[in-house]
Amino acid sequence: MLKRRRHIHAVLLLLLAFLGAAQAQQAAPSQPKPRRFLMWKAASPTATVYLVGSIHLGDSSMYPLPKEVESAFAAAKVLAVEINIKNADQAKMIGLIQKYGLYTADDSLTKHLSKETQAALDDFCTRHNVPRQGMEQLKPWVVAVTIAAMAWQQAGEDPSFGIDMHFLDESKPPQRIDELETMESQLAIFAEATEEEQQSMLAATLKEGDKTKDIIRRTQAAYVAGDPDALQKVMDEQDDVGSKSLEKKLLDDRNVVMAGKMDEYLKGKEPIFVVVGAAHIIGDKGIAQQLRDKGYKVEQVVLEAK
C-alpha cells in the first residue's frame, strides 16, 4: 500500500510540475547580495500573506530552509497549497485518471500521434526498456506525465523532498491547511486539452527527457539563488508543454484565480503562508504582480547575511 501511495503522490506532484513549476535551463548567477529566497511578503492593513515559490520534487541538498522562511511558516494560522497531496484519495485519483486519461476499447494512442511523435516515443521506449504496447490505451498527456515521472525518478529526485511536501509534513493543528484547487480541477485542464495540445505536450516531454538531470541541477541552483529575474528568463526559454494555448491554461489562467484567493486572504485578519509552484508567483502575470496591481505592498523577503 505504501509503495502504491508513493507512486500516486509522485504522479500528482508531476502533474503539479506541469501545472507551473519552473525548470531552469541555465546556471544560476552568483548569489545576490543581499541574500534572498523565493518568498514574498504581501501586506494589507489587517493581514500578512507570505508567498513561497515551490519546486515539487527535490533532494536533501535543498535543506535546511532559511530560518526566516521557517519562522514565517510557524507563525501562520493557515498553510495554503495547490492541493493537499497527503490527503489525496488514492482510489479517487485512479478513477479520475481512468476517466480522463484512457481511450475506450476501440481507440488507441497510435491513432492520435503524428509519425514524428510515434517515432520519438518508440525510440524512448526502446532505450529505456519500457513496454510500448502498454501505453496504447493512455492518452498523450498521461504518457507525457508518465515519462516525466520516470525521468525524475531516474535522476534521483524524490517527491518527499518537494517544498510543498516539506511544509505539509511540518503542519500541525491548530494551523489549518487550505487547498487552492482540487484534483478534479487540475486533471480537467489536461482532460479538456485539444488533440494538438496533448500531442505537443508529449512531443516536448520526449524532447526534454534525456536532459532531465541537467535540468534538475540547474533548477535547484536557480532556486537556492533566489533570483526571480533569472528564473523568469529561464522560463521564457523553456518549452515545458509545447503549446502556448495549453501553457496559458496551466499558468496564466490559474494565476488569476490564485491571486483572487490571495486578495481574500489579505482582506481577512489571519497570517497566511502560501506554497505554490514558483512560476505562479513571478513575472508580469504572476501572483505577486497581480497583487501589486490590486494596491497591495508585495516585496521579496531579504534574508540575514550568513
Phi and psi restraints in degrees (value plus and minus 20) as a CYANA .aco file:
   2 LEU   PHI     -81.0   -41.0
   2 LEU   PSI     -63.4   -23.4
   3 LYS   PHI     -82.0   -42.0
   3 LYS   PSI     -61.7   -21.7
   4 ARG   PHI     -85.7   -45.7
   4 ARG   PSI     -61.0   -21.0
   5 ARG   PHI     -84.4   -44.4
   5 ARG   PSI     -62.8   -22.8
   6 ARG   PHI     -83.1   -43.1
   6 ARG   PSI     -55.8   -15.8
   7 HIS   PHI     -84.6   -44.6
   7 HIS   PSI     -65.8   -25.8
   8 ILE   PHI     -84.2   -44.2
   8 ILE   PSI     -60.3   -20.3
   9 HIS   PHI     -80.0   -40.0
   9 HIS   PSI     -61.0   -21.0
  10 ALA   PHI     -82.7   -42.7
  10 ALA   PSI     -62.0   -22.0
  11 VAL   PHI     -82.4   -42.4
  11 VAL   PSI     -65.3   -25.3
  12 LEU   PHI     -81.4   -41.4
  12 LEU   PSI     -61.9   -21.9
  13 LEU   PHI     -89.7   -49.7
  13 LEU   PSI     -52.9   -12.9
  14 LEU   PHI     -87.2   -47.2
  14 LEU   PSI     -55.1   -15.1
  15 LEU   PHI     -81.6   -41.6
  15 LEU   PSI     -62.5   -22.5
  16 LEU   PHI     -79.8   -39.8
  16 LEU   PSI     -58.1   -18.1
  17 ALA   PHI     -81.7   -41.7
  17 ALA   PSI     -65.6   -25.6
  18 PHE   PHI     -86.5   -46.5
  18 PHE   PSI     -45.2    -5.2
  19 LEU   PHI    -104.9   -64.9
  19 LEU   PSI      -4.7    35.3
  20 GLY   PHI     117.6   157.6
  20 GLY   PSI     -15.1    24.9
  21 ALA   PHI     -93.8   -53.8
  21 ALA   PSI     116.5   156.5
  22 ALA   PHI    -100.5   -60.5
  22 ALA   PSI     118.9   158.9
  23 GLN   PHI    -141.4  -101.4
  23 GLN   PSI      99.1   139.1
  24 ALA   PHI     -97.4   -57.4
  24 ALA   PSI     123.1   163.1
  25 GLN   PHI    -135.5   -95.5
  25 GLN   PSI     -16.2    23.8
  26 GLN   PHI    -163.7  -123.7
  26 GLN   PSI     139.2   179.2
  27 ALA   PHI     -86.2   -46.2
  27 ALA   PSI     122.9   162.9
  28 ALA   PHI     -90.4   -50.4
  28 ALA   PSI     131.0   171.0
  29 PRO   PHI     -90.5   -50.5
  29 PRO   PSI     152.6   192.6
  30 SER   PHI     -77.3   -37.3
  30 SER   PSI     128.4   168.4
  31 GLN   PHI     -75.5   -35.5
  31 GLN   PSI     104.5   144.5
  32 PRO   PHI     -90.3   -50.3
  32 PRO   PSI     139.2   179.2
  33 LYS   PHI    -146.5  -106.5
  33 LYS   PSI     105.4   145.4
  34 PRO   PHI     -90.8   -50.8
  34 PRO   PSI     139.9   179.9
  35 ARG   PHI     -85.5   -45.5
  35 ARG   PSI     122.6   162.6
  36 ARG   PHI    -156.0  -116.0
  36 ARG   PSI     144.2   184.2
  37 PHE   PHI    -150.0  -110.0
  37 PHE   PSI     142.1   182.1
  38 LEU   PHI     -98.3   -58.3
  38 LEU   PSI      42.4    82.4
  39 MET   PHI    -155.4  -115.4
  39 MET   PSI     114.0   154.0
  40 TRP   PHI    -140.3  -100.3
  40 TRP   PSI     129.3   169.3
  41 LYS   PHI    -131.8   -91.8
  41 LYS   PSI      99.1   139.1
  42 ALA   PHI    -128.3   -88.3
  42 ALA   PSI     112.2   152.2
  43 ALA   PHI    -149.9  -109.9
  43 ALA   PSI     125.4   165.4
  44 SER   PHI    -149.0  -109.0
  44 SER   PSI     155.8   195.8
  45 PRO   PHI     -81.5   -41.5
  45 PRO   PSI     -40.1    -0.1
  46 THR   PHI    -137.3   -97.3
  46 THR   PSI     -35.9     4.1
  47 ALA   PHI    -168.0  -128.0
  47 ALA   PSI     139.3   179.3
  48 THR   PHI    -145.9  -105.9
  48 THR   PSI     112.4   152.4
  49 VAL   PHI    -142.5  -102.5
  49 VAL   PSI     102.8   142.8
  50 TYR   PHI    -115.9   -75.9
  50 TYR   PSI     110.9   150.9
  51 LEU   PHI    -131.0   -91.0
  51 LEU   PSI      95.1   135.1
  52 VAL   PHI    -129.5   -89.5
  52 VAL   PSI     105.3   145.3
  53 GLY   PHI     -98.2   -58.2
  53 GLY   PSI     111.5   151.5
  54 SER   PHI    -130.8   -90.8
  54 SER   PSI     129.8   169.8
  55 ILE   PHI    -133.5   -93.5
  55 ILE   PSI     114.6   154.6
  56 HIS   PHI    -105.2   -65.2
  56 HIS   PSI     -31.7     8.3
  57 LEU   PHI    -154.7  -114.7
  57 LEU   PSI     132.1   172.1
  58 GLY   PHI    -188.2  -148.2
  58 GLY   PSI    -177.8  -137.8
  59 ASP   PHI    -166.7  -126.7
  59 ASP   PSI     158.0   198.0
  60 SER   PHI     -85.9   -45.9
  60 SER   PSI     -38.5     1.5
  61 SER   PHI     -86.2   -46.2
  61 SER   PSI     -35.9     4.1
  62 MET   PHI     -98.9   -58.9
  62 MET   PSI     -27.7    12.3
  63 TYR   PHI    -140.9  -100.9
  63 TYR   PSI     137.3   177.3
  64 PRO   PHI     -95.3   -55.3
  64 PRO   PSI     135.7   175.7
  65 LEU   PHI     -97.3   -57.3
  65 LEU   PSI     138.4   178.4
  66 PRO   PHI     -76.1   -36.1
  66 PRO   PSI     126.3   166.3
  67 LYS   PHI     -82.7   -42.7
  67 LYS   PSI     -49.4    -9.4
  68 GLU   PHI     -83.5   -43.5
  68 GLU   PSI     -55.1   -15.1
  69 VAL   PHI     -90.3   -50.3
  69 VAL   PSI     -67.8   -27.8
  70 GLU   PHI     -84.9   -44.9
  70 GLU   PSI     -55.6   -15.6
  71 SER   PHI     -87.1   -47.1
  71 SER   PSI     -61.3   -21.3
  72 ALA   PHI     -83.2   -43.2
  72 ALA   PSI     -59.4   -19.4
  73 PHE   PHI     -84.5   -44.5
  73 PHE   PSI     -66.0   -26.0
  74 ALA   PHI     -82.5   -42.5
  74 ALA   PSI     -50.1   -10.1
  75 ALA   PHI    -105.3   -65.3
  75 ALA   PSI     -29.0    11.0
  76 ALA   PHI     -99.8   -59.8
  76 ALA   PSI     122.1   162.1
  77 LYS   PHI    -101.3   -61.3
  77 LYS   PSI     -43.9    -3.9
  78 VAL   PHI    -154.5  -114.5
  78 VAL   PSI     114.8   154.8
  79 LEU   PHI    -124.0   -84.0
  79 LEU   PSI      98.9   138.9
  80 ALA   PHI    -129.3   -89.3
  80 ALA   PSI     107.6   147.6
  81 VAL   PHI    -150.4  -110.4
  81 VAL   PSI     146.1   186.1
  82 GLU   PHI     -79.6   -39.6
  82 GLU   PSI     -77.6   -37.6
  83 ILE   PHI    -160.7  -120.7
  83 ILE   PSI     130.7   170.7
  84 ASN   PHI    -104.0   -64.0
  84 ASN   PSI      72.9   112.9
  85 ILE   PHI     -82.1   -42.1
  85 ILE   PSI     -46.6    -6.6
  86 LYS   PHI     -91.5   -51.5
  86 LYS   PSI     -45.6    -5.6
  87 ASN   PHI    -121.5   -81.5
  87 ASN   PSI      -7.4    32.6
  88 ALA   PHI     -82.6   -42.6
  88 ALA   PSI     112.8   152.8
  89 ASP   PHI     -99.1   -59.1
  89 ASP   PSI      90.0   130.0
  90 GLN   PHI     -81.1   -41.1
  90 GLN   PSI     -65.9   -25.9
  91 ALA   PHI     -84.5   -44.5
  91 ALA   PSI     -59.1   -19.1
  92 LYS   PHI     -86.3   -46.3
  92 LYS   PSI     -60.8   -20.8
  93 MET   PHI     -80.6   -40.6
  93 MET   PSI     -67.1   -27.1
  94 ILE   PHI     -80.9   -40.9
  94 ILE   PSI     -61.9   -21.9
  95 GLY   PHI     -82.8   -42.8
  95 GLY   PSI     -59.1   -19.1
  96 LEU   PHI     -87.2   -47.2
  96 LEU   PSI     -60.5   -20.5
  97 ILE   PHI     -85.0   -45.0
  97 ILE   PSI     -60.0   -20.0
  98 GLN   PHI     -84.2   -44.2
  98 GLN   PSI     -57.3   -17.3
  99 LYS   PHI     -90.8   -50.8
  99 LYS   PSI     -64.7   -24.7
 100 TYR   PHI    -119.2   -79.2
 100 TYR   PSI     -36.7     3.3
 101 GLY   PHI    -136.7   -96.7
 101 GLY   PSI     -18.1    21.9
 102 LEU   PHI    -136.9   -96.9
 102 LEU   PSI     124.9   164.9
 103 TYR   PHI    -100.8   -60.8
 103 TYR   PSI     136.5   176.5
 104 THR   PHI     -93.0   -53.0
 104 THR   PSI     150.0   190.0
 105 ALA   PHI     -78.8   -38.8
 105 ALA   PSI     -49.1    -9.1
 106 ASP   PHI    -114.0   -74.0
 106 ASP   PSI      -8.0    32.0
 107 ASP   PHI    -150.3  -110.3
 107 ASP   PSI     145.6   185.6
 108 SER   PHI    -180.6  -140.6
 108 SER   PSI     143.8   183.8
 109 LEU   PHI     -79.4   -39.4
 109 LEU   PSI     -65.1   -25.1
 110 THR   PHI     -76.0   -36.0
 110 THR   PSI     -54.4   -14.4
 111 LYS   PHI     -87.1   -47.1
 111 LYS   PSI     -34.0     6.0
 112 HIS   PHI    -133.3   -93.3
 112 HIS   PSI     -20.2    19.8
 113 LEU   PHI    -125.9   -85.9
 113 LEU   PSI     126.6   166.6
 114 SER   PHI     -89.8   -49.8
 114 SER   PSI     143.5   183.5
 115 LYS   PHI     -82.1   -42.1
 115 LYS   PSI     -56.6   -16.6
 116 GLU   PHI     -85.9   -45.9
 116 GLU   PSI     -63.4   -23.4
 117 THR   PHI     -90.2   -50.2
 117 THR   PSI     -57.2   -17.2
 118 GLN   PHI     -79.1   -39.1
 118 GLN   PSI     -65.3   -25.3
 119 ALA   PHI     -84.1   -44.1
 119 ALA   PSI     -61.8   -21.8
 120 ALA   PHI     -85.4   -45.4
 120 ALA   PSI     -58.7   -18.7
 121 LEU   PHI     -88.7   -48.7
 121 LEU   PSI     -63.1   -23.1
 122 ASP   PHI     -79.2   -39.2
 122 ASP   PSI     -62.6   -22.6
 123 ASP   PHI     -85.0   -45.0
 123 ASP   PSI     -62.7   -22.7
 124 PHE   PHI     -80.5   -40.5
 124 PHE   PSI     -67.1   -27.1
 125 CYS   PHI     -83.3   -43.3
 125 CYS   PSI     -59.1   -19.1
 126 THR   PHI     -85.1   -45.1
 126 THR   PSI     -66.9   -26.9
 127 ARG   PHI     -88.8   -48.8
 127 ARG   PSI     -48.2    -8.2
 128 HIS   PHI    -127.6   -87.6
 128 HIS   PSI      -9.9    30.1
 129 ASN   PHI      36.0    76.0
 129 ASN   PSI      26.2    66.2
 130 VAL   PHI    -126.4   -86.4
 130 VAL   PSI     109.1   149.1
 131 PRO   PHI     -82.2   -42.2
 131 PRO   PSI      89.6   129.6
 132 ARG   PHI     -84.7   -44.7
 132 ARG   PSI     -59.8   -19.8
 133 GLN   PHI     -82.9   -42.9
 133 GLN   PSI     -47.6    -7.6
 134 GLY   PHI     -87.9   -47.9
 134 GLY   PSI     -30.7     9.3
 135 MET   PHI    -116.2   -76.2
 135 MET   PSI     -22.9    17.1
 136 GLU   PHI     -82.8   -42.8
 136 GLU   PSI     -48.5    -8.5
 137 GLN   PHI    -112.2   -72.2
 137 GLN   PSI     -21.7    18.3
 138 LEU   PHI    -110.1   -70.1
 138 LEU   PSI     118.8   158.8
 139 LYS   PHI     -94.7   -54.7
 139 LYS   PSI     138.2   178.2
 140 PRO   PHI     -74.2   -34.2
 140 PRO   PSI     -58.0   -18.0
 141 TRP   PHI     -87.0   -47.0
 141 TRP   PSI     -54.7   -14.7
 142 VAL   PHI     -88.5   -48.5
 142 VAL   PSI     -60.9   -20.9
 143 VAL   PHI     -81.6   -41.6
 143 VAL   PSI     -62.1   -22.1
 144 ALA   PHI     -80.4   -40.4
 144 ALA   PSI     -66.5   -26.5
 145 VAL   PHI     -84.5   -44.5
 145 VAL   PSI     -59.7   -19.7
 146 THR   PHI     -83.0   -43.0
 146 THR   PSI     -64.8   -24.8
 147 ILE   PHI     -85.0   -45.0
 147 ILE   PSI     -62.1   -22.1
 148 ALA   PHI     -82.6   -42.6
 148 ALA   PSI     -61.6   -21.6
 149 ALA   PHI     -81.5   -41.5
 149 ALA   PSI     -61.8   -21.8
 150 MET   PHI     -82.6   -42.6
 150 MET   PSI     -64.1   -24.1
 151 ALA   PHI     -84.4   -44.4
 151 ALA   PSI     -63.5   -23.5
 152 TRP   PHI     -86.2   -46.2
 152 TRP   PSI     -59.8   -19.8
 153 GLN   PHI     -83.7   -43.7
 153 GLN   PSI     -64.2   -24.2
 154 GLN   PHI     -85.2   -45.2
 154 GLN   PSI     -45.5    -5.5
 155 ALA   PHI    -103.9   -63.9
 155 ALA   PSI     -20.3    19.7
 156 GLY   PHI      66.5   106.5
 156 GLY   PSI      -7.0    33.0
 157 GLU   PHI    -103.9   -63.9
 157 GLU   PSI     124.2   164.2
 158 ASP   PHI    -147.9  -107.9
 158 ASP   PSI     106.7   146.7
 159 PRO   PHI     -81.8   -41.8
 159 PRO   PSI     -43.0    -3.0
 160 SER   PHI     -89.3   -49.3
 160 SER   PSI     -35.1     4.9
 161 PHE   PHI    -119.3   -79.3
 161 PHE   PSI     -13.9    26.1
 162 GLY   PHI     -84.1   -44.1
 162 GLY   PSI     130.6   170.6
 163 ILE   PHI     -82.9   -42.9
 163 ILE   PSI     -62.7   -22.7
 164 ASP   PHI     -85.3   -45.3
 164 ASP   PSI     -60.9   -20.9
 165 MET   PHI     -84.7   -44.7
 165 MET   PSI     -55.8   -15.8
 166 HIS   PHI     -76.7   -36.7
 166 HIS   PSI     -67.3   -27.3
 167 PHE   PHI     -96.7   -56.7
 167 PHE   PSI     -51.8   -11.8
 168 LEU   PHI     -82.3   -42.3
 168 LEU   PSI     -58.6   -18.6
 169 ASP   PHI     -86.9   -46.9
 169 ASP   PSI     -54.3   -14.3
 170 GLU   PHI    -101.4   -61.4
 170 GLU   PSI     -43.3    -3.3
 171 SER   PHI     -87.4   -47.4
 171 SER   PSI     111.8   151.8
 172 LYS   PHI    -157.4  -117.4
 172 LYS   PSI     128.9   168.9
 173 PRO   PHI     -77.7   -37.7
 173 PRO   PSI     127.2   167.2
 174 PRO   PHI    -105.7   -65.7
 174 PRO   PSI     -18.1    21.9
 175 GLN   PHI     -81.6   -41.6
 175 GLN   PSI     112.4   152.4
 176 ARG   PHI    -126.4   -86.4
 176 ARG   PSI     142.4   182.4
 177 ILE   PHI    -133.8   -93.8
 177 ILE   PSI     104.7   144.7
 178 ASP   PHI    -124.1   -84.1
 178 ASP   PSI     121.1   161.1
 179 GLU   PHI    -124.5   -84.5
 179 GLU   PSI     105.9   145.9
 180 LEU   PHI     -98.9   -58.9
 180 LEU   PSI     -43.0    -3.0
 181 GLU   PHI    -158.9  -118.9
 181 GLU   PSI    -195.7  -155.7
 182 THR   PHI    -149.7  -109.7
 182 THR   PSI     141.4   181.4
 183 MET   PHI     -76.8   -36.8
 183 MET   PSI     -61.4   -21.4
 184 GLU   PHI     -82.0   -42.0
 184 GLU   PSI     -63.5   -23.5
 185 SER   PHI     -87.9   -47.9
 185 SER   PSI     -56.3   -16.3
 186 GLN   PHI     -90.3   -50.3
 186 GLN   PSI     -66.5   -26.5
 187 LEU   PHI     -85.7   -45.7
 187 LEU   PSI     -51.0   -11.0
 188 ALA   PHI     -82.3   -42.3
 188 ALA   PSI     -51.2   -11.2
 189 ILE   PHI     -79.9   -39.9
 189 ILE   PSI     -64.1   -24.1
 190 PHE   PHI     -92.8   -52.8
 190 PHE   PSI     -61.0   -21.0
 191 ALA   PHI     -81.8   -41.8
 191 ALA   PSI     -53.5   -13.5
 192 GLU   PHI    -112.7   -72.7
 192 GLU   PSI     -18.5    21.5
 193 ALA   PHI     -84.6   -44.6
 193 ALA   PSI     125.1   165.1
 194 THR   PHI     -92.3   -52.3
 194 THR   PSI     147.4   187.4
 195 GLU   PHI     -76.1   -36.1
 195 GLU   PSI     -65.0   -25.0
 196 GLU   PHI     -83.2   -43.2
 196 GLU   PSI     -62.4   -22.4
 197 GLU   PHI     -84.2   -44.2
 197 GLU   PSI     -62.7   -22.7
 198 GLN   PHI     -87.0   -47.0
 198 GLN   PSI     -62.1   -22.1
 199 GLN   PHI     -83.6   -43.6
 199 GLN   PSI     -60.3   -20.3
 200 SER   PHI     -84.7   -44.7
 200 SER   PSI     -58.8   -18.8
 201 MET   PHI     -82.9   -42.9
 201 MET   PSI     -66.0   -26.0
 202 LEU   PHI     -85.6   -45.6
 202 LEU   PSI     -63.8   -23.8
 203 ALA   PHI     -80.9   -40.9
 203 ALA   PSI     -61.9   -21.9
 204 ALA   PHI     -85.9   -45.9
 204 ALA   PSI     -59.1   -19.1
 205 THR   PHI     -85.7   -45.7
 205 THR   PSI     -62.8   -22.8
 206 LEU   PHI     -83.7   -43.7
 206 LEU   PSI     -56.7   -16.7
 207 LYS   PHI     -86.8   -46.8
 207 LYS   PSI     -57.6   -17.6
 208 GLU   PHI    -109.8   -69.8
 208 GLU   PSI     -32.6     7.4
 209 GLY   PHI     -72.2   -32.2
 209 GLY   PSI     -66.1   -26.1
 210 ASP   PHI     -99.0   -59.0
 210 ASP   PSI     -24.1    15.9
 211 LYS   PHI    -118.8   -78.8
 211 LYS   PSI     -13.7    26.3
 212 THR   PHI     -77.8   -37.8
 212 THR   PSI     -66.2   -26.2
 213 LYS   PHI     -79.7   -39.7
 213 LYS   PSI     -63.1   -23.1
 214 ASP   PHI     -87.5   -47.5
 214 ASP   PSI     -58.9   -18.9
 215 ILE   PHI     -82.3   -42.3
 215 ILE   PSI     -63.6   -23.6
 216 ILE   PHI     -82.8   -42.8
 216 ILE   PSI     -65.4   -25.4
 217 ARG   PHI     -78.6   -38.6
 217 ARG   PSI     -64.8   -24.8
 218 ARG   PHI     -93.0   -53.0
 218 ARG   PSI     -52.7   -12.7
 219 THR   PHI     -79.5   -39.5
 219 THR   PSI     -70.6   -30.6
 220 GLN   PHI     -87.9   -47.9
 220 GLN   PSI     -54.8   -14.8
 221 ALA   PHI     -84.4   -44.4
 221 ALA   PSI     -64.1   -24.1
 222 ALA   PHI     -86.8   -46.8
 222 ALA   PSI     -56.6   -16.6
 223 TYR   PHI     -84.4   -44.4
 223 TYR   PSI     -68.5   -28.5
 224 VAL   PHI     -83.6   -43.6
 224 VAL   PSI     -54.2   -14.2
 225 ALA   PHI     -85.5   -45.5
 225 ALA   PSI     -46.2    -6.2
 226 GLY   PHI      46.5    86.5
 226 GLY   PSI      14.9    54.9
 227 ASP   PHI    -128.5   -88.5
 227 ASP   PSI      79.8   119.8
 228 PRO   PHI     -86.5   -46.5
 228 PRO   PSI     -49.3    -9.3
 229 ASP   PHI     -87.5   -47.5
 229 ASP   PSI     -63.6   -23.6
 230 ALA   PHI     -84.4   -44.4
 230 ALA   PSI     -59.4   -19.4
 231 LEU   PHI     -85.6   -45.6
 231 LEU   PSI     -59.0   -19.0
 232 GLN   PHI     -84.9   -44.9
 232 GLN   PSI     -61.1   -21.1
 233 LYS   PHI     -81.2   -41.2
 233 LYS   PSI     -61.5   -21.5
 234 VAL   PHI     -81.5   -41.5
 234 VAL   PSI     -65.2   -25.2
 235 MET   PHI     -81.0   -41.0
 235 MET   PSI     -59.2   -19.2
 236 ASP   PHI     -83.6   -43.6
 236 ASP   PSI     -48.5    -8.5
 237 GLU   PHI    -107.6   -67.6
 237 GLU   PSI     -36.9     3.1
 238 GLN   PHI    -107.2   -67.2
 238 GLN   PSI     123.7   163.7
 239 ASP   PHI    -142.1  -102.1
 239 ASP   PSI      54.0    94.0
 240 ASP   PHI     -83.2   -43.2
 240 ASP   PSI     -61.9   -21.9
 241 VAL   PHI    -137.9   -97.9
 241 VAL   PSI     -22.9    17.1
 242 GLY   PHI      55.8    95.8
 242 GLY   PSI     -19.6    20.4
 243 SER   PHI    -161.4  -121.4
 243 SER   PSI     103.5   143.5
 244 LYS   PHI     -85.0   -45.0
 244 LYS   PSI     -56.8   -16.8
 245 SER   PHI     -88.0   -48.0
 245 SER   PSI     -59.9   -19.9
 246 LEU   PHI     -90.5   -50.5
 246 LEU   PSI     -57.8   -17.8
 247 GLU   PHI     -79.9   -39.9
 247 GLU   PSI     -59.7   -19.7
 248 LYS   PHI     -82.0   -42.0
 248 LYS   PSI     -62.3   -22.3
 249 LYS   PHI     -87.0   -47.0
 249 LYS   PSI     -57.8   -17.8
 250 LEU   PHI     -96.6   -56.6
 250 LEU   PSI     -48.3    -8.3
 251 LEU   PHI    -139.0   -99.0
 251 LEU   PSI     -90.6   -50.6
 252 ASP   PHI     -79.8   -39.8
 252 ASP   PSI     -66.4   -26.4
 253 ASP   PHI     -84.2   -44.2
 253 ASP   PSI     -58.6   -18.6
 254 ARG   PHI     -93.4   -53.4
 254 ARG   PSI     -50.4   -10.4
 255 ASN   PHI     -78.7   -38.7
 255 ASN   PSI     -60.2   -20.2
 256 VAL   PHI     -81.3   -41.3
 256 VAL   PSI     -64.4   -24.4
 257 VAL   PHI     -86.2   -46.2
 257 VAL   PSI     -64.4   -24.4
 258 MET   PHI     -84.1   -44.1
 258 MET   PSI     -61.7   -21.7
 259 ALA   PHI     -82.1   -42.1
 259 ALA   PSI     -55.1   -15.1
 260 GLY   PHI     -83.0   -43.0
 260 GLY   PSI     -58.1   -18.1
 261 LYS   PHI     -88.6   -48.6
 261 LYS   PSI     -58.5   -18.5
 262 MET   PHI     -83.6   -43.6
 262 MET   PSI     -56.6   -16.6
 263 ASP   PHI     -79.7   -39.7
 263 ASP   PSI     -62.9   -22.9
 264 GLU   PHI     -82.4   -42.4
 264 GLU   PSI     -64.1   -24.1
 265 TYR   PHI     -79.7   -39.7
 265 TYR   PSI     -63.5   -23.5
 266 LEU   PHI     -91.0   -51.0
 266 LEU   PSI     -38.1     1.9
 267 LYS   PHI    -107.3   -67.3
 267 LYS   PSI     -26.3    13.7
 268 GLY   PHI    -111.4   -71.4
 268 GLY   PSI    -176.0  -136.0
 269 LYS   PHI    -150.4  -110.4
 269 LYS   PSI     -13.9    26.1
 270 GLU   PHI    -121.2   -81.2
 270 GLU   PSI     125.0   165.0
 271 PRO   PHI     -93.8   -53.8
 271 PRO   PSI     108.0   148.0
 272 ILE   PHI    -140.5  -100.5
 272 ILE   PSI     121.0   161.0
 273 PHE   PHI    -139.3   -99.3
 273 PHE   PSI      94.1   134.1
 274 VAL   PHI    -129.3   -89.3
 274 VAL   PSI     111.6   151.6
 275 VAL   PHI    -144.0  -104.0
 275 VAL   PSI      92.2   132.2
 276 VAL   PHI    -157.3  -117.3
 276 VAL   PSI     144.3   184.3
 277 GLY   PHI     -69.7   -29.7
 277 GLY   PSI     114.6   154.6
 278 ALA   PHI     -74.5   -34.5
 278 ALA   PSI     -54.9   -14.9
 279 ALA   PHI     -85.6   -45.6
 279 ALA   PSI     -40.7    -0.7
 280 HIS   PHI     -94.5   -54.5
 280 HIS   PSI     -40.8    -0.8
 281 ILE   PHI    -113.7   -73.7
 281 ILE   PSI     -59.8   -19.8
 282 ILE   PHI    -109.2   -69.2
 282 ILE   PSI     148.5   188.5
 283 GLY   PHI      70.9   110.9
 283 GLY   PSI     150.5   190.5
 284 ASP   PHI     -83.3   -43.3
 284 ASP   PSI     -46.9    -6.9
 285 LYS   PHI    -128.5   -88.5
 285 LYS   PSI      -9.5    30.5
 286 GLY   PHI     -97.0   -57.0
 286 GLY   PSI     149.1   189.1
 287 ILE   PHI     -80.2   -40.2
 287 ILE   PSI     -62.0   -22.0
 288 ALA   PHI     -79.3   -39.3
 288 ALA   PSI     -66.6   -26.6
 289 GLN   PHI     -88.6   -48.6
 289 GLN   PSI     -57.1   -17.1
 290 GLN   PHI     -83.1   -43.1
 290 GLN   PSI     -57.3   -17.3
 291 LEU   PHI     -89.1   -49.1
 291 LEU   PSI     -57.3   -17.3
 292 ARG   PHI     -81.2   -41.2
 292 ARG   PSI     -61.9   -21.9
 293 ASP   PHI     -83.2   -43.2
 293 ASP   PSI     -45.2    -5.2
 294 LYS   PHI    -104.6   -64.6
 294 LYS   PSI     -21.8    18.2
 295 GLY   PHI      80.7   120.7
 295 GLY   PSI     -15.1    24.9
 296 TYR   PHI    -107.5   -67.5
 296 TYR   PSI     131.2   171.2
 297 LYS   PHI    -104.0   -64.0
 297 LYS   PSI     100.4   140.4
 298 VAL   PHI    -151.1  -111.1
 298 VAL   PSI      99.5   139.5
 299 GLU   PHI    -153.5  -113.5
 299 GLU   PSI     122.7   162.7
 300 GLN   PHI     -90.8   -50.8
 300 GLN   PSI     118.7   158.7
 301 VAL   PHI     -94.7   -54.7
 301 VAL   PSI     112.4   152.4
 302 VAL   PHI    -112.6   -72.6
 302 VAL   PSI     113.1   153.1
 303 LEU   PHI    -114.9   -74.9
 303 LEU   PSI     136.2   176.2
 304 GLU   PHI     -87.0   -47.0
 304 GLU   PSI     123.0   163.0
 305 ALA   PHI     -86.1   -46.1
 305 ALA   PSI     121.3   161.3
